[in-house]
Amino acid sequence: MIPWELLDTAAVPGGGELRLKRRGGEFSIMLGSNELMNSRLSGSEEALATLAAARLPEGMTRPRMLIGGLGMGFTLRAALAVLPENAEVTVAELVPAVIGWAKGPMAAVFAGSLDDPRVTLHEGDVAALIGTASRRFDAILLDVDNGPDGLTRAENDGLYSPAGLGATKRALGPGGVLAVWSSAPDPAFTRRLAQAGFAAEAVNARANGKRGGARHTIWLATAQGGQAGAKSVKTRPIT
């Protein structure tokens, strides 16, 4: 078996260290003993984009999407595949090295998606970007940390707090969609979404798409009273 090769490390602002590893054509990003992402497992990250895009109001001519967390680019690539040519997609990434990995050793994984004219790459905290936005985005997709239960840095918890959800709601335009990825269910977060004024549902998505894998959770939420004209979405687990 081909051994894993450590390619690079990167400090996470606020604590922790990411490690980029490669084994043949496979990549892994680790935090300690936890694997945050693997280039062979993209199903739930892709579902985050496709399910959110399907929830956008029909007839929207120029959707504006914010993706929190660059990762290995699976959510970005899936979004570009379903959004129109005049869409605007902003990707916020906190760790500069992750951007460097996307343009360097993992360039083949990203398949030119960062060069798409619809894409703007923002180096910085997605929470700060959301906090300065007012009805700016039609969809906000969060794949930050391990989900609402933070793993890499305590500051990420603020995104999923009542105050953070309130800021996200203000950053969404009419009929806007919030989609959140998590490695596991979190009933408390479902309740917080409702308390923040979102109509939300939790959907199961498999890590490897139709080929199975671990079950991850995706919340799809819209501001109550702002769902008119939304496309229907199947709420059964994605298998």
N, C-alpha and C positions, 0 to 999 in steps of 0.2 A: 504493500500500500504506500502511496506517495505521502510523505510526512508533511505536516503543516509548516509553513514558512512565515515567520513574523516579518511583515513589510514595514510597519510604522506604528508609532504610538502617538496619542494626542491627549493633552490635558483637557478635561471638561471644566468650563468655568464654574466655580463653586465647589469643585472637588471631583475626584474620580479620574480614571484614565481609560481611554479607548485604545483597543489594539486591532489593527487591520492584519488579517492573516490570509494566506493563499495556499491552496492545495491543488496543483494542476490548474484547471480553469475555474475552480470554485473559490469564492471569497467569503470571509466571515468577519464580522465586527463584534468584538467581545468587550465586556465590561467585567473585569475580574473573571470569575468562572461562568458568568452568564453570557450566552450568545444572544446579542440583540437582534442580529439579522444575518441571513445567509443567502447567497446569490441563487441557491437552488430552490428557495422557498419564497414565492412572491404572490401566492393566491390571495391572501387576505389584504395585503397592501394594494393590490390591483382593485379588489372589490371596494375598498374605501373610496376610490375615485369613481368607479362606474356607478355604484349605488348613489353617491352624492349627485353626480351629474344627472342621473335619471330622475332625481327629485326636484330639479330646477323647474320653475314654471314654464309651461309650454309657450312658445313664441318669443322667448328671450333671445334677442338678436346678438348681444355682445356680452356673454357671461364673464364675470370677473371672479376668479378663484384664487384663494390663498391656501397654500399647502405648508403646514408647519412641520418641518423635518424633512431633509433631503434624503437621508438614508442611502439606499442603493438605487434610487430613482424609479422604483417600480410604480409608485403612486403617480408620479409625474408622467411617466410614459403612458400609463393607462388613461390618465386624464386627457392627454394630447390626442389619443386615439379616438376619443368620443366627443371632444369639444369642437365647435366650428372653427374655421380658419381665422376668424376675427376675435376669438376669445383672448382674454388676458389672464395669464397664470403667473402668480408671484410665489416663489419658493423661499421660505425663510429657514436658514440654517445657522445655528449658534456656533458650531465648532468649525473654525476655518479649515482645519486639516481635512474634514470630511468633504469639503468642496474641492480641495486639492486632490483627494483620492478619486473623486468623480471624474476629474479632468486628467488624471494620471493613470495609476495602475488599473482602475476600474472603468476606464473610458469605453471599453467594449460593452460592458454591462449597461451603460447609459445610452449607448447607440445613437449619439448625436442629439439627444433630447435637450441638452442645455443650450444647443445652438439654434433651437426652434425660435423664430421671431416672436412667438407668442409668450415666451418665457422671460421673466425678470428674476434674477437671483439676488436675494437680499441676505447679506451676511449680518446676522444679529438675532436677537431674541424675538421670537414670534409674538410673545406676550406684549412686548413694547410696541411692536407694529400694530397689533390689534388695538392697544390702548389709545393710539393716536388716530385711528380710523373712525369715521362716522358714516354709516350706511355705504361703505366703500366696496364691500364684497358681496357677491351673490352666493358664494359657497366658501366656507372655511373648513379645511380638513386638517385635523390634528393627529399626527403620528409622532408624538413627542414623549420621550421616555418610554416606559413600559405600559402606558395608559394612565388612568386617573390615580392609580397607586404608584407614585414616583419611585424610580429606581436609581437613575443616574445622578440626579441633583434635587435637593429639597425645593429649590425655587420653582421647579416645574409644577409642583402641587398647586401653585397659585392659578395656573391656567384653568384648573378644574374646580376651583373654589367658587362659592357663590359670587364673589366679586369678579373673578375671572370670567365666569359665564355671563355675568351682566355686561361686561365689556365686550364680549363676543357678540352678544345680542345687539348691542348698539352699533357694532361694526358691520352688521349684515343689512343689506337692502331689503325691500319688500319681497316676501316669499323666500328669503334667504335660507340656506341650509347649513347646519353644523353637522359634521361627521367626525366621529372620534374613534380611533383604533385602540384596542387594548388586548393584551395577552390573555386576559381572563375576565369573566363577568364581574360586575360590581354593582349590586342593587342599590347601594348608598348613592352612587353617582347617578343612577337612573332617577332617584328621588330628587337629587339636587337639580337635575335638568328641569324637572317639573316645577320645582320651587322657583327656578329662575325664569319661568314663563315659557318654557319650550314644551311642545308636544313631541315626545320622543319614543322610539322603539329600539330595542337591542336585537341585533341580527347576528347569528353565528356564521362565521366564514372559516373555511379550512385553509391552513397554512400553505398547502400545495394545490389549492383550487380543486378541480374535479378529481385529482389524483389522491385526495385525502390529506392526511397530516393533522397536526394539532388544531384544536378548535379555538379560534380567536373571536373576539367580540367587536362589533361595530355598532355604535349608536348613530342613528339618523334622527336629527331633531330640527324642527322648524318653530319659529316663534308662533305662539298660539294666535289664531286669527289671521295668519299670513300664509295659509296653505292653499288658497283658492287657485285652481288651475294647475296644481301640481300633478305630475304624472304619477300613475299608480306604480307601486313597488311591491313585489312579492316579499312577504315577511317571514316565510318559512326559512329554515336554515339553508345556507348555500352549501351544496355538497359537490 
